[in-house]
Amino acid sequence: MGTEFDTDNTLLMMQLGKGGGTEVFTTAAQTGKNWFCVHFPVESVVASIAADGVTGETALQTTLSAGTTLFMNITSITLTSGIGIGYRDI
């Protein structure tokens, strides 16, 4: 039996925000979001965060190292400093 491989880059597009579901943000409050992933390319300080289906996310209200990626359904986030890249499922 052969193995099926994704030959149309669907998985890659999903990982990269499906070609249009990506938002770069700084310290402005981000609310009403439906991000499945947020990446922080530089050191960032999280002031507040909320995620569907997650408990204890307030523990993430801290300084995150550059390169940190959070995989969860983030609905709102506010940074004190830094940059985030939110990826949504469109």
N, C-alpha and C positions, 0 to 999 in steps of 0.2 A: 504494500500500500504506500502510496505517495503522501507527502505532507503538503497541505495547501499553504501557500504563502500569500501575503498581501502584496499584490503586484501593482496596485494603483495608488499607493502612498496614502491611503485612508488613515492608517494608524499614525503616520508622521504628521499629517494635517491635524489630527485630533490632538496630538501632543503639542502642536504649535498654535492652538487656538482656532483651528479650522479655517484659517485664511481670512479672518475678519472679526474674530471674537476676542481680540486682545486690546487691553487698555493699560497705558502707562500712567501712574499717578504718583503724587508726592504727598503733601500734608493736608490737602483738602479732604474732608470726610467723604468716604465712598459708601453710599447706602443704596439699598434696593438692588444689590448685585446678585449674581448667580454664578460665581466663579468656582471652578473645580480645582483651581491651582493658582497660587500666587508665588512668584519668584522675586527675591530681593537681590539685585545685582550689586548693591553696596550695603554697608552696614546701615540698618534701619531700626528705629525705635517705634514699637507699636504702642499707641496710647489706648486703643480699644479695638476689639475684634468680636464678631459674632459669626457663628456657623451653624447651619442646620444639621441636626443629627449628631452633634458633638457635645460632649460634656467636658468641662474643665478648660475650655479654650481661653479663659481669662489668664491662665498660666503663661500664655503667649504674649501678654502685655509686658514686654521686656525688650531688651536690645537683641536683635537677631544679626548674626554674622553675615557678611557678604556671601552670597551663594546659597543662602537658605531658601528652600522651596517647601511650601505648605500644600499638601494634597488633602483638601476637604472642601465641602460646599460652603464657601465664605459668602455671607450675605451683606456684611458691612465691616469696614476697617478704617481706622484713622491712624496715620503716622504722625509722630512728633517731629521726626526727621528721617531722611532717606528717600528711597525710590522703590516702588513695587510695580510689578507687571502682573496684571490679572488676566487669566484665561477663562473664557466662558464657553459653555457648550451651546453653540448656535445651530 
